[in-house]
Amino acid sequence: MGQCLSAANAAVDVLVPQDGTQNVAATRNDYELVIRASKDLEYILEAYLGAKGKGLHEKCTSVQHLLPKDLQKKIRYLATIRNKLVHERGFNHIPDRGRFIQSYLTAEQQLKAILKQHGRIQGGDENDVCRMM
């Protein structure tokens, strides 16, 4: 039988890795780091804030009215690095890994704070926080 988490519980638990693996920021491989970080942020934006779109840039744009400008800038920076690493042939590593990780961690914390303050924004997919017991 499934049990849905309340918005308050979801805000606390949303950033816990679902597969029990290591923290995203501890990932050594640049490709894995950018993809996992992007997936985490896309999930939060879509499932909890009701974001729409294909990628991180589009999702950010769709909910930009909910996000402070500095958070939007961090998310767009992360999305740009991810896109370059995945799509540009000569771009093979994160130029400033420390900045990327710090931007990700800060964005994650800011999103978590928004969720704690406001809970799930209408439009988020409530089924995304159901857990099978």
N, C-alpha and C positions, 0 to 999 in steps of 0.2 A: 504494500500500500504506500502511495507517495505522500509526502508531507511538504507543503510549500513553506518557505521561510518568510517571515514577516519582513517588511522593508528595513526595520531596525537591525534585525539579525543579518539580513542580506548585505547591508552596508558594511558590517564588520567582516563578514565571511567572503565577500566578493573577490578579494584579492589573494585568497589562499589558493595555491596551486591545486588544481583538481586532480592531477595525476600523482601527487606526492613527490614530485621531482624537486630538484634544487631550485633555489631562488633564481629568477630570470637574470638578475644582475650578476650572478656568479658564473654565468655561462661563459666559457672561454672562446667559443667559435663565434666570430662576428656575424655570420649569416644566421645562425641559430638565435643569437641575441636579438637582432633586429626583427626577425620574424616573430619570436615569442613575445617580445615587448609590444609589437604592433597588434598581435592577436589579443593580448590582454587588454590593451586600451580600447580596441575596437569592440570587444565584448562588453566592457563596462559602458561605453558610449551607447551601444545599441540596446543592450538588455535592460539597462537601468535608467538611461536618459532618453530613450526613444529615438536615437540617431538613425538616420537613413543614408544609404549610399553604398557604393562598392568598396571604397577604401577608407583609410584613415582621414585623408584630406576631406573627402565628401561627407563622411560622418561628422567630422568636426564642424564643417560649414553648416550642416543641418541643425546643429544644436548650439551654434556660437552665441546665441542670445542667453544661454545658460552659463557660459564659461567666461571667466575673466580673461582679459586680453593676454596677460602673461601666460596663462595656461594654453590658450589657443596657439600662441607662438611656439611653445614647447612641443605641443602635439604636431604642429606643422613641420618643425625641425626634425622630429623623430620620423615622420612620414617621408620627408624628403630624403633623409639618409637611407631609409629602408628601400625606397624606390630606386635610388641610384645604385645601391649595392646589388639589388636583384636584377635590374634592367640594363645598366650601363656596363658594357664589356670591360672597360679599363678601370672601373671602380671596384676594387677587390677587398677593401677593408674600411672600417670606420676610421675617419681621419683623426678624430679626438674621442677615443673610447670613453675616457673619464667624463667628458661633457655629455656624451650620449647617455651613459648610465645615470648621471646625476639628473639630466632632464627627464628621463623615464621615471626615476624614483620620485622626483618632485611632482610630475604630472599625476602619477599614481596616487600620491598622498593628497593632492588637491582634489582629485576626483572623489576620493574616499571621503574627504571633508564635505564636499557638496552633497554626497549621498547621506552622510550622517545628519546634515542640516535639513535636507529637503526630502529624503527618502526617494523612492522610485518616482520618476516623473511619468505622468500619464503618457502612454504611447510605447513604453518599454514592454517587451514580451515577457509577461508574467510567468510563462512556462519555463523560462530559462533559469529560474531559481528554485525549481522543484527538485527535490532529492528523493530517490527511492530508498525506503527504509527496509 
